[in-house]
Amino acid sequence: MTTKSNKTYLTVKELAAQMRVTPQTVYAWVRSGQVPHVRRIGKILFDAQKIEEWLDGNSDERGDDGPAA
């Protein structure tokens, strides 16, 4: 986890672990534009706050959270 100017960023590996998916799934979400991310110094990073908002916006009424993998 990287912290910069009061923001916390997750790496692909960290987001995959948090979401319980493979890193390849996270890369697929990035390629398709499904997940909010930034590219910095050759890395794909995810703002932890934006990921929380993304998850909140992608949950359905059955209680399942997150995007379809």
Secondary structure in CASP SS format (residue, H / E / C, confidence):
PFRMAT SS
TARGET T0000
AUTHOR 0000-0000-0000
METHOD secondary structure of the structure
MODEL  1
M C 1.00
T E 1.00
T E 1.00
K E 1.00
S C 1.00
N C 1.00
K E 1.00
T E 1.00
Y E 1.00
L E 1.00
T C 1.00
V H 1.00
K H 1.00
E H 1.00
L H 1.00
A H 1.00
A H 1.00
Q H 1.00
M H 1.00
R C 1.00
V C 1.00
T C 1.00
P H 1.00
Q H 1.00
T H 1.00
V H 1.00
Y H 1.00
A H 1.00
W H 1.00
V H 1.00
R H 1.00
S H 1.00
G C 1.00
Q C 1.00
V C 1.00
P C 1.00
H C 1.00
V E 1.00
R E 1.00
R E 1.00
I C 1.00
G C 1.00
K E 1.00
I E 1.00
L E 1.00
F E 1.00
D E 1.00
A H 1.00
Q H 1.00
K H 1.00
I H 1.00
E H 1.00
E H 1.00
W H 1.00
L H 1.00
D H 1.00
G H 1.00
N H 1.00
S C 1.00
D C 1.00
E C 1.00
R C 1.00
G C 1.00
D C 1.00
D C 1.00
G C 1.00
P C 1.00
A C 1.00
A C 1.00
END
